């Protein structure tokens, strides 16, 4: 079972991602966070395989949380999930250790595939 943490400041987005991921038999959403700080704190205390992080969140953005997760929970693989696909964001995410980068306008099955791929130790970049 792939244990996933979803970090996004929008409750509706988190709920939608949860519905998509839990439709897969091998994925379990074990925690949600409203910002990067909460995501890091949660990853310290909850067994997580993959963290889905939005880039723009209050308190601590996803790129800063990515760097913090590398120190706080080094076994967690991170998949950035965002509406902002600018080249600079992709390069910063990969440079800080993100295993993947996916845009929010992706198809639900691609999200599931990306989570599985990252959990298996592969890199995943959105085709867009």
Residue, then its C-alpha position, 0 to 999 in steps of 0.5 A: x500500500x502506498x501511503x500518501x500525504x496531500x498538502x494544499x491550502x484549498x480544502x476542495x482541491x485536497x478532497x478531490x485529490x483524495x477521491x482520485x487517489x483512494x479510487x486506486x486499490x494500492x493507494x491510501x491517503x494517510x494525512x492532509x495538510x493546509x500548508x508546508x509547515x503542517x506537511x513537514x510536521x505531519x511527515x515527522x509523525x506519520x509514516x508516508x511514502x509520497x507527499x503531494x505538495x502544492x507550490x503556493x501555500x501559506x505559512x510555508x510554500x511547497x518548495x521550502x517544505x520540500x527542502x525541509x522534508x529532505x531533512x525531517x523525513x528523508x524517506x518520503x518521496x515528493x511529487x509537486x502538484x501545482x497549477x504553476x508549471x513555469x520552468x523556474x519552479x520545475x528546476x527549483x523543485x528538482x534541485x531541492x530533491x523532488x521526485x516529480x512535478x505534475x500540473x493540476x490540470x492532469x487527468x485523474x489516471x495520470x495522477x495515480x500513475x505519477x504517485x505509483x511511479x514516484x513511490x517505486x523510486x522513479x522520477x516523473x515529470x508532467x508531459x505538459 
